[in-house]
Amino acid sequence: MTTLAIVGAGEGLGAAVARRFGAEGFSVALLARRQDRLDKLVTDLKDVNSRGYAADVLNAEELAWALERAANDLGPIEVLQYSPLPQRQFLKPVLETTVAEAREAFEFSVAGPMTAVNQVLPGMRERGRGSILFVNGGSGARPNPKVGGTSIAFAGEGAYGQMLHETLGAEGVHVGQLIIPGAIEPDETAELAGKLWRMHSERGEFRVVHTR
């Protein structure tokens, strides 16, 4: 049994991706900060073999431990999706963004992904296959002064992902980034889940931009 781990799972995109990969035979590990919301999501995903693991991406030990438990419970993690929603303080205009907020945004969008990748990558490399998928808003492709924290942090996340893409492709591990400009509408989550499935299965370019 192979496993998809979604860091930042919720009722919208996370649930749609869980259903899409579940239909392909994947077990799904759902990671988010609140266990009660994860338990509800698992109940809603009654046709998917899924479990919820509470973890805060700003707590490296907690995040790594949750991913380790998920692999032990459900099977090796073959796909990692990193897609937690940015916190409000990361969405301030650039001139209002403090150093502390920029530092926390970096921890959220760069250190968090690095922790998750470092936890699952050894197994992927040993098996010679896997996918690491980053999901970012529009400022991940084009810095936006209206959202200073995410623009700074997503730039770092994108650079990290691009370097992984170039480094790991020859080993059978695909790394990709899905850019979703603007808010995700409820009626487009299935389409986005399909794009993430194709990014895993077709293993194309690093960056895919969702257009409406």
Disulfide bonds with the S-S distance in Angstrom:
none
